[in-house]
């Protein structure tokens, strides 16, 4: 149970770090008279835009085969015996 709790806390910390890096969260503060205030804002439109972009990227990658990965053919290539290698020189 302790490992699950630790992983959950690390996941939350990672999400907060990524959120600040991507601009999803903002913290601002100020002073007025004898009061200090801190405001945290969440940019929901940016979160939705990043989520939609990620979903579209994943969909594009899974729907079309990658050009960098060669497709394997169904036929087997001919094998060479040690005697054949010396005749190809």
Secondary structure, 3 states (H helix, E strand, C coil): CHHHHHHHHHHHHHHHHHHHHHCCEEEEEEEECCEEEEEEEECHHHHHHHHHHHHHHHHHHHHCCCCCCCCCCCCCCCCCCHHHHHHCC
